[in-house]
Amino acid sequence: MREFGIMMEVSPGHTAVLAQKIEQLGFDVLLCPDTQNLSPDPYGQLSLAAAQTTRLKLGTGVTNPLTRDAAVTASAITTLQAESGGRCICGIGRGDSSLAHIGRGNATTAQLKTYVEQVRAYTRGETVMRGGQPSALRWLDPDSINPVPVDIACTGPKTIRMAADVADRISFAVGSAPERLEWALATALQRLQETGRSRDDLKIGAYINLVCDRDEQTALDLGRMISGMVAHFAGMKNAPLDDLPAQLKPLAEKMQQGYDMKHHAQDKGSHLSMVNDDFVDWFSICGPPEKCLERMRIILEYDLDHIYILGGSPVATPHPARQAAMVEQTRLFAEAVLPELRGARARA
C-alpha cells in the first residue's frame, strides 16, 4: 500500500498531540528533521509521539553522517523502533542546515554511503569494525527488535545511484515537477538495472512540495519558502547543474551563492525574492483541492511507494504555533484530496 506522510519539526510539549492529529487526518508517516540549531532534538519527542499513536510510522527526515556517530544514531533509532513497536524509519541525507549552522560542509556521497552501511549493520545486531575496534550495540537483541529501514534523501544523480545500491528506501528531494521526478526515477531504475538489484527490494518515493488552500495565491505564497529551500538542495555548493531543466538551472546557480542559510526554512529568507509565482507553480503543487488532486495523480503515475508532504504554515512564530498551523493547513488536503488518491490506488 502506498504511504502518505508529512514533515514537521518537533516541538516540546506539542509533538505528541500533533502526531495524534496527523494520524487522525489519515497520514501514514511523520518525519521530523534532525537539525539541532533550528529544531528541537527529534528522538525523545518521537518517542513521546509513539506513546500517543498506534499506526503512524515515525522517524527522522533527515539526520546526517556528521553530527552524530553511526553508533549513536543506530542506538537512538533502534530505541525508537522498540518504543514504537516497530514503526520507525531512519531518514538520512548528506546534511544541510544542521552542518551549515556549525560551520561545516555537507558530507560527501562516499561518507553517506559508509554511514548508511554502518547504521544498517548496527541495527541488525552486527559487529562493525571502527578504527580496529569491534563495535556493536551490546544491548540489542536482534531477535526481538526488527531492523530499522534506512531511507536516503536524494537530490543529485550521484547520491541517487548510491542510494539505489544500499538503501531500504529512497526519497527524492527534487521538487514536485513531473519531469524532475521522472528524471530521478529513471536514474534510480537505471542503477538497479546495472547492478541487478530488484525494484522489489526497496521502496522508492519522494518529498513533495504541496500546499492545499482554496485560495490559489495564498497557496503559492505559503509554498514559496519550501520551493526555495528544495531548489537550494539542487544548487548547493559544488553540486552538478548539468542535469537540471531550464526552469530550475538559473535559480539553482543563484542559490549556490545567494541562499540565505541564516533564514533556512523561514519565510523571511532574502533568497525568496528570486522565487517567483511561476517557479513556485511549476516546482510545487499549490492551489485548491481539485488542482492538487490533478497534479498528484500525474505524479502517482510513476508508481511511487511513498509520498512525504513538505507543506507551508500561515503562522511564522512562535515555533509551536507554526508547527500546529502547518498541520492544520494540511487538513484540506487530508480531507478533500487524500481519500481520492487512496481510492484511485484501490481501484487500480
C-alpha positions in Angstrom: 0.0 0.0 0.0 1.3 3.4 -0.9 2.2 5.6 2.1 1.5 9.3 2.6 3.5 11.2 5.1 4.1 14.6 6.4 7.2 16.6 7.5 7.1 18.5 10.8 9.6 20.0 13.2 9.2 18.6 16.7 8.1 21.0 19.4 8.4 20.1 23.1 5.0 19.8 24.8 3.2 19.7 21.5 4.7 16.9 19.3 2.7 14.1 20.7 -0.6 16.0 20.4 0.2 17.0 16.8 1.3 13.4 16.0 -2.1 12.2 17.1 -3.8 14.8 14.9 -1.6 13.7 11.9 -2.6 10.1 12.5 -6.3 11.1 12.7 -6.0 13.1 9.5 -5.1 9.8 7.8 -1.4 10.1 7.2 0.8 7.1 7.5 4.2 8.6 8.3 5.6 11.5 10.4 9.2 12.5 9.7 11.0 15.2 11.8 14.3 16.9 10.9 17.4 16.4 12.9 18.9 19.9 12.7 20.0 21.0 16.1 20.2 24.7 15.7 16.8 25.1 14.0 14.7 22.5 15.6 14.5 20.6 19.0 16.0 17.2 19.2 13.8 14.7 17.5 14.4 11.3 19.2 12.8 11.9 22.6 9.9 13.8 21.0 9.3 11.0 18.6 9.2 8.5 21.5 6.5 10.6 23.1 4.6 10.6 19.8 4.9 6.8 19.7 3.1 6.6 23.0 0.2 8.6 21.7 -0.3 6.9 18.3 -1.0 3.4 17.2 -0.2 3.0 13.5 1.7 6.2 12.5 5.3 5.5 11.3 7.8 7.8 12.9 11.3 8.8 12.0 14.0 11.4 11.0 13.6 13.5 8.0 16.6 13.7 7.9 19.7 13.1 10.1 23.2 13.1 8.6 26.6 11.4 8.9 28.5 14.1 10.7 26.6 15.5 13.7 26.0 12.0 15.2 28.3 9.0 15.1 26.8 6.0 13.3 26.6 4.1 16.6 24.8 7.0 18.3 22.2 7.2 15.5 21.8 3.4 15.4 21.2 3.2 19.1 18.8 6.2 19.1 16.7 5.0 16.2 16.6 1.4 17.4 15.4 2.6 20.8 12.6 4.4 19.0 11.9 1.2 17.0 11.5 -0.7 20.3 9.4 2.1 21.8 7.1 2.4 18.8 6.6 -1.4 18.3 8.4 -1.4 15.0 7.0 1.8 13.4 10.3 3.5 12.8 12.1 4.9 9.7 15.7 6.3 9.7 15.8 9.1 7.2 19.4 10.1 6.3 20.8 12.7 4.0 24.1 14.4 3.3 23.3 17.2 5.7 22.5 20.9 5.1 21.2 23.3 7.8 22.5 21.1 10.6 26.1 21.4 9.4 25.9 24.9 8.0 25.0 26.3 11.4 28.1 24.8 13.0 30.4 26.0 10.2 30.8 22.7 8.5 30.2 21.4 4.9 27.9 18.6 3.9 29.0 15.0 3.9 30.2 13.6 0.7 28.3 10.8 -1.0 31.0 8.4 -0.1 30.8 9.4 3.6 27.0 9.0 3.4 27.3 5.5 1.9 29.7 4.4 4.6 27.5 5.8 7.3 24.4 4.1 6.0 26.2 0.8 5.8 27.3 1.2 9.4 23.9 2.2 10.7 22.2 -0.7 9.0 24.8 -3.1 10.4 24.4 -1.8 13.9 20.6 -2.0 13.8 20.8 -5.6 12.6 22.9 -6.6 15.6 26.1 -7.0 13.6 29.6 -6.1 14.6 31.2 -3.1 12.8 35.0 -2.5 12.8 35.7 1.0 13.9 39.4 2.0 14.0 40.4 -1.6 14.5 37.9 -2.0 17.3 34.9 -4.4 17.0 31.8 -2.3 17.7 28.2 -3.5 18.3 25.1 -2.5 20.2 25.6 -4.8 23.1 22.1 -4.1 24.5 20.3 -5.0 21.2 18.6 -8.4 20.9 18.1 -8.6 17.1 15.6 -11.4 17.5 13.2 -9.1 19.4 13.6 -5.8 17.5 13.3 -5.6 13.8 16.0 -3.7 11.9 15.0 -0.1 11.1 14.7 0.7 7.4 17.1 3.3 6.2 15.6 5.9 3.9 18.1 8.0 2.0 17.1 11.5 0.8 18.5 12.2 -2.7 18.7 15.2 -5.0 21.7 14.7 -7.3 22.5 11.8 -9.6 25.5 10.5 -7.7 23.6 10.2 -4.4 20.5 8.7 -6.2 22.7 6.0 -7.7 24.4 5.3 -4.4 21.1 5.1 -2.6 19.9 2.5 -5.1 22.8 0.3 -4.0 22.4 0.5 -0.2 19.1 2.0 0.9 16.0 0.2 2.1 14.0 3.3 1.0 14.9 6.1 -1.4 13.2 9.5 -1.2 13.8 12.0 -4.0 14.1 15.7 -2.9 13.8 17.2 -6.4 10.6 19.2 -6.2 7.1 18.3 -7.5 7.5 18.9 -11.2 6.8 15.7 -13.1 9.8 16.0 -15.3 12.1 16.2 -12.2 10.6 13.1 -10.6 10.7 11.3 -13.9 14.4 12.1 -14.3 15.2 11.0 -10.7 13.2 7.7 -11.0 14.9 6.9 -14.3 18.3 7.5 -12.7 17.5 5.1 -9.8 16.0 2.4 -12.1 19.0 2.6 -14.4 21.3 1.9 -11.5 19.1 -1.0 -10.4 19.4 -2.4 -13.9 23.2 -2.0 -13.8 23.6 -3.8 -10.5 20.8 -6.4 -10.9 19.1 -5.3 -7.7 15.4 -5.9 -7.9 13.0 -3.0 -7.8 11.0 -5.0 -5.2 14.0 -4.9 -2.8 13.5 -1.2 -1.9 10.8 1.4 -1.6 11.0 4.5 -3.8 9.2 7.7 -3.0 9.6 11.5 -2.9 9.3 14.6 -0.8 6.6 16.6 -2.5 6.2 20.4 -2.0 2.5 20.9 -1.6 0.2 23.5 -0.1 -3.6 22.9 -0.5 -5.7 26.1 0.0 -8.9 27.2 -1.6 -7.2 30.5 -2.5 -4.5 29.8 -5.0 -2.5 32.9 -4.3 -2.4 32.0 -0.6 -1.2 28.6 -1.5 1.5 30.0 -3.8 2.7 32.4 -1.0 2.8 29.6 1.5 4.7 27.4 -0.9 7.4 29.9 -1.7 9.6 29.1 1.2 9.6 25.3 0.7 10.1 25.9 -3.1 13.2 28.0 -2.4 14.5 25.5 0.1 14.2 22.5 -2.2 15.6 24.5 -5.1 18.6 25.2 -2.9 19.2 21.5 -2.5 19.7 21.3 -6.2 22.1 24.3 -6.1 24.3 23.5 -3.1 28.0 24.3 -3.3 29.7 22.2 -5.9 26.5 20.4 -6.9 26.4 19.4 -10.6 23.9 21.5 -12.5 24.1 19.9 -16.0 21.1 17.6 -15.4 18.8 20.5 -14.3 16.0 21.6 -16.5 15.8 25.2 -17.9 13.2 26.2 -15.3 15.5 25.3 -12.4 19.1 25.8 -13.5 19.2 29.6 -13.4 17.7 29.7 -9.8 20.0 26.8 -8.6 23.0 28.7 -9.9 21.9 31.8 -7.9 21.3 29.6 -4.8 24.9 28.4 -4.9 26.0 31.9 -4.0 22.9 33.7 -2.7 21.0 31.3 -0.4 20.1 32.9 2.9 21.0 30.0 5.2 20.5 32.2 8.3 16.8 32.1 7.5 16.7 28.5 6.2 13.1 27.1 6.4 11.8 30.6 7.3 9.5 32.8 5.2 11.8 35.9 5.5 14.8 34.5 3.7 16.3 37.1 1.4 16.7 34.5 -1.4 12.9 34.2 -1.7 12.8 37.4 -3.8 14.3 35.2 -6.5 11.4 32.6 -6.3 8.5 34.0 -8.3 5.0 32.7 -8.6 5.6 30.9 -11.9 8.5 29.0 -10.5 6.5 28.0 -7.4 3.6 26.8 -9.5 6.0 24.7 -11.6 8.2 23.3 -8.8 5.5 22.8 -6.2 1.8 21.9 -6.0 0.0 24.9 -4.7 -3.7 25.5 -5.1 -7.2 24.3 -4.3 -8.1 20.6 -3.8 -9.0 20.0 -7.5 -5.7 21.3 -8.7 -3.7 19.3 -6.1 -5.6 16.2 -7.0 -4.9 16.6 -10.7 -1.2 17.3 -10.1 -0.8 14.5 -7.6 -2.5 12.0 -10.0 0.2 12.8 -12.6 3.0 12.2 -10.0 1.5 8.9 -8.8 1.6 7.5 -12.4 5.3 7.0 -11.7 4.2 4.3 -9.2 6.0 5.8 -6.2 5.7 3.8 -3.0 5.6 6.8 -0.6 5.0 10.5 -0.6 6.2 12.9 2.1 4.4 16.2 2.1 6.5 19.3 2.6 3.9 22.0 3.5 3.7 25.6 4.5 2.5 27.4 7.6 0.4 30.6 7.8 2.0 31.3 11.2 5.6 32.4 11.4 6.2 32.4 15.2 6.3 31.2 17.9 7.7 27.7 17.0 4.9 25.6 18.5 2.2 27.7 16.8 4.0 27.4 13.5 4.0 23.6 13.6 0.4 23.4 14.7 -0.7 25.8 11.9 1.2 23.8 9.4 -0.5 20.6 10.4 -3.9 22.3 10.4 -3.1 23.7 6.9 -2.9 20.1 5.6 -6.4 19.3 6.8 -8.0 20.4 3.5 -5.6 18.1 1.6 -6.2 15.3 4.0 -10.0 15.5 3.8 -10.5 16.5 0.2 -7.6 15.0 -1.8 -6.1 12.1 0.2 -9.2 9.9 0.1 -9.4 10.3 -3.7 -5.8 9.3 -4.1 -6.2 6.3 -1.9 -9.4 5.4 -3.8 -7.7 5.6 -7.1 -5.0 3.3 -5.8 -7.6 0.8 -4.7 -9.5 0.9 -8.0 -6.2 0.4 -9.9 
